[in-house]
Amino acid sequence: MTSKTKNNILLVDDDHLVLATFALGLNAAGYNVSTAESVDDAEAVLASGERPDLAILDVNMPGKNGLELAERLRSFDYIPFILLTAYSDQKIVEHAANIGALGYLVKPIDFPHLIPAIEAALARAAELRGLRSFTQQLQTALDGERDISIAIGIIMVQYRLSRKAAFDSLRNAARSQRRKLAEVAGDIICARETLNLSDQ
């Protein structure tokens, strides 16, 4: 079975046999695989600038465990992850879900079952990235609308214009400068705030 895309997988497990077997199988399935035998090794990989498309983390490891690493992955550009564990524990399952795990597999794992779990996690991660991007775009649009509304209010007060006349004035300024309306509005707000600060 070959993956259609060359997704980068970070595999973290202190069991050398599991690490070697899964890495070999994932490479054969068409994934690019980086391995780490501990949380510290995994953090070193991430600190080097590598950003896997998915991390597969063993929960039970000496020292820092996979759950601790999972929580840190959110600070690394929302790197998605699935967890591996030697036993099923409801508290761990709940904790894993709360910190954003996209999958939870109990060892021993038949390798053929790992691929569908990876593909499902990658698909879900892509959906979440799209949602975050949409949310950011929406927030930017809302911020722009708010700035435009505030700038219109400033122009209305300063020049004693109607709302329509103030909007037309702002739009004409944006057109003449060949800039976005929200950018010009932001400048007007900044100028007003600077004036207020200088008056204090």
Order of alpha helices (4+ residues) and beta strands (2+ residues): beta-alpha-beta-alpha-beta-alpha-beta-alpha-beta-alpha-alpha-alpha
